[in-house]
Amino acid sequence: MAKLANILIENLDSEISRLKNMGYELIDRHSSGIYTALLLYNTEEGIYEVSLTSNDQEFTTSQSQMKQAPKSNKTPLASFKDIADKVKEWLGKYGDLVVGSLNQSRTYKYNQILSKLGFKVGKVSHDPPSMDFPESWNFTIFK
């Protein structure tokens, strides 16, 4: 089990390294059940972004966003509520946060869940692919 945990940490560290090369700084990390939430600071745009990934998956490519989440002892909803508590903490400390995904349906699902949990969320917007990043969808969570 420890060997698997080390592999998962290495995969996530590789993703974080890739993000640093794209101008992001890792501010905080929080894991719960099958999810890991990262709070990133986009140095080019001066905004804080939340990235959510399953513990064993890369998340910076379009292909990785189409995979199914792994199974866990903790239900995804319980995990997501725990992540939402961390997001509340980040909102209080850093202000508005942008949440996004390379998977359109996931972005709408996150928007809906966070709204039902009482967060003030904006509408989902679409960013076409650029030279540095694939097509993505995002929304803002307002403080």
N, C-alpha and C positions, 0 to 999 in steps of 0.2 A: 504494500500500500504506500509506503514512504517513497518508493521508486516512482510510482505513478504521480504522486504529489509533486515530486521534483520535476518530472517531465512537464506537468501542467504549468508550474511556475516558470520553467524555461520558455515554454510557448508564449506565455503572457509577457514575459520580459522581452522576448523577441518582438512582439507587437508594440510594446512601449518604446523600444529602441527605434522601430520603424516610424512611429509617430514623432519622436524627437527629431528625426531627420526631416520631417515634414513641417517643423516649426511649432510643435506642441510641447508643453511642459507638464509632467505628471505632478498634480497637486496632492491627490489623495486616492486611496484604493480601499474598497470595501467588498468583502465576499460574504455571500449568504446562500446556502444550499447550492443550487446549480449555477448561480450567477456571480459575476464579479462586476462591480460598477467602478469606473475610473472617473475621477474628476480631472479634466485636462484644461490647461490654459492655452488658448490659441494666440500665440504671440503676434501673428500677422494682423489679426482682427481685434485683438484685445478683449476677447470674450471667454467665458468659462463654458466648457462643454462636458456633458455626461455621456460616457460610452458604456454600454452594457453588453456583456458577452457571457456565453456559457463557459464554464471553467476550463473546458478542454478544447476550445476552438479559437482559431485566429479570427479576427473580426475586421481587418482592414482591406479585405478583398470582396468583390461581389460574390464570388463562388462560396466563400465562407458564410455569407449571410443566408444562403439557401439551405443549409444543413439543419437537421432537427436537433433540438436541445437534448442533452443527455438525461438519463433517469437519475433521480436522487431520492434519498430517504425523506427529505423535506419537500413539501409540495411547492410547485412553482409559485403559487399565489402567496404562500407564507414567506417564501424567499423574496418575492417582489415587495411585499409589505415591509419587510426588514430593509430592503434597498430604499424604499420610499421614505422611511424614517431618516436614513442617511442623507437623502436628497433634501429633506426639510432642514437638516443641520447645515448642509452646504448652502442652501438658499439664504439662511440667516447670516451666514458668514461672508458669502461672496456676492450675493445679489442674484439677479436673473441668470438662468442657466439655459443653455441650448441642448436639446436632446435630439439625436439623429441616428439614422441607420441607412445602410445601403439596401435595405429591404423595405419596400414601400408598405407592405401590409403590417410588418412589425412596428413601423413608425406610427401608423394609425392606431394599432393596438395599444402601444405604450401611451399615446396621447389620451385614448379613451380610459385606460386604467387609471392613469394619474389624475384625470379629471374626476373620475368617480371617487378617488381617494381624497378629493377636496383641494387639489392643486389648481391654481389659476394658470391654465395653459392656452397658448395661442394656437392658431390654425397651422396645420401641416403645410410646409412649403417644399418645393422641389428645386434642387440644384442640378443642372445638367453636368455631364462629365467635363472635367478640365484636364489639363496636361498632367496635373499632379494627383487628381483624385477622381474615382469613378462617380457615376450618377448617385445621388443621395437625396434623402428626405429628412426634414427636421422641423422642430417647433421649439418655442421658448416656453419655459416655466417662469412665471413672473413672481417676484418676491411678495 
